[in-house]
Amino acid sequence: MKMQMLSAFAEFERGMIRERSMAGQQAAMLRGVHCGRARSLHPEDEADLVRLWQQGYYTLDTLAKIFNIHPSSAKRAIYRVYKPGHSSLR
């Protein structure tokens, strides 16, 4: 019985923490604060990467080594141009 009561209180408190966290994040977004990690490539570098990719001389791995990023970051940069609604961009 006591364990069930403690469990119910813990679940209620966790719900309150979640609500406060979500409200804080929404307030920050309304203030214009960027939430999350910064991109690994500057927009100009990303444009250069896409331009090199379009030339057809470089593979994703080669471009990743040139720009010193992970191949997935290179792929996402290319997808932003060619497949804007792709699931890897969410």
Residue pairs with C-beta under 8 A, 6 or more apart in sequence:
25 35
28 35
29 35
39 46
39 73
40 69
40 70
40 73
41 49
41 67
41 69
41 73
41 77
45 67
46 77
46 80
49 63
49 67
49 74
49 77
49 78
50 77
50 78
50 81
52 58
52 63
52 66
53 60
53 63
53 74
53 78
58 66
60 71
60 74
60 75
60 78
61 71
63 74
64 70
64 71
64 73
64 74
67 74
72 88
75 88
76 88
76 89
79 86
79 88
79 89
80 89
83 89
